[in-house]
Amino acid sequence: ETLLDTLRPSPEHVPALAAAHGMLSAAAARAFPPPRYPHPDFLQSPRLVPFGSTASHLASATSDLDLLLLLPRPRQFPGPPLTPRALFSLARAIKYSAHPIRTTLILPHARVPLLRATYSPPFAPHPPIQLDVSISTPDALLSSEILRQLLSAATSPPRAADLLLLIKHWAASRSVSSAAAGSLCSHAWVLLATTYLILRGALP
């Protein structure tokens, strides 16, 4: 078994991420009911949109699930940023939901307001999965989609994703993948490596 084999997600990991996403989406629907008078130019229900490693297909065996909370509002006019109060509303909905998700941390006044929770899959021996819900990182959606398209392009080398996975492991193993600790986050390391591959002509 190689290092890459240990880093790749297990067959149970991807379904576990999907299950957690579904449960959090159901909690968001209870926390933020649809508008009383629906309008075609408004989002009709809250959405939790994955970004980061899950969206770019760079998830590892221990990857968490990063989600951006989008609430009903005009499509053309997004309006002011969501207030951190939205995270507390979601936390209450999670608390009173009958599923194995528990809120562990809320950072309402951080640069990127965040709700952190854990999901314990029902099948053993899968470890708990960390879930991070944020409300002010729309640029991350774009960068995740660009990465996904780059890596899935017909001209992209099949080992490019493996290289990026190894770089993420290298950064984590040397404790230089946490923005809170003053270093680059894991996603930033991936973007740096991707830029290098593009400049070298290895990616389109």
C-alpha positions, 0 to 999 in steps of 0.5 A: 500500500502506497502513501497515495493509497492511504490518502485517497478517500475510502469507499465509505467517505464520499457517501458519508460526505453526501449524507452529512450535506443532506442532513445539514441542508434539511436543517437549513431548510427548517432554519430559514423557511421559504419566503411567504410570497415567492418571486421568480427572481429570488432563490426559493430555498436556502442552499449549502454549496460545497467548496474546497477539496470536496467540490474540486475532487481533491478530497483525502481520506480525512477531508472535512466538508466546507459549505457556503450558506446561501439564503433566499434573496434576489438573484441579480442583487445579492444584497448585503452580506449575511449577518453572523446571526444566521449561523446561530439560527442554523445551529439551533436547527441542528440542535433540534434535528434527529441526526448524528450532527453536533455543533462544536464551535461558532465563530461569529466575529471571525474574518470569515464567520464560521459554524463548525460541526461534526458528523458521526457516520453510522458505519464503523470504523469511520471517524467523525467528519468535520463540517464547516459552514461559512457565510462570506466566502463566495470567491471560494466557490469560483476557485473550487470550480476552476480547479475542478475544470482544470483537473477534469480537462482532457489535456490534464495529466492524470497524476496532477490530482495525485500531486496536489493531494501529496502537497496537501499531505506535506503541508498538513504533516509539517503544520503549515496548513492553517491560516489561523496559525499564521501559515497558508491554508490547505486550499492556498497550497493547492492554488500555488501548486496549480499555478506552478503546473500551469506556468510549466505547461503541465495544466491547460 
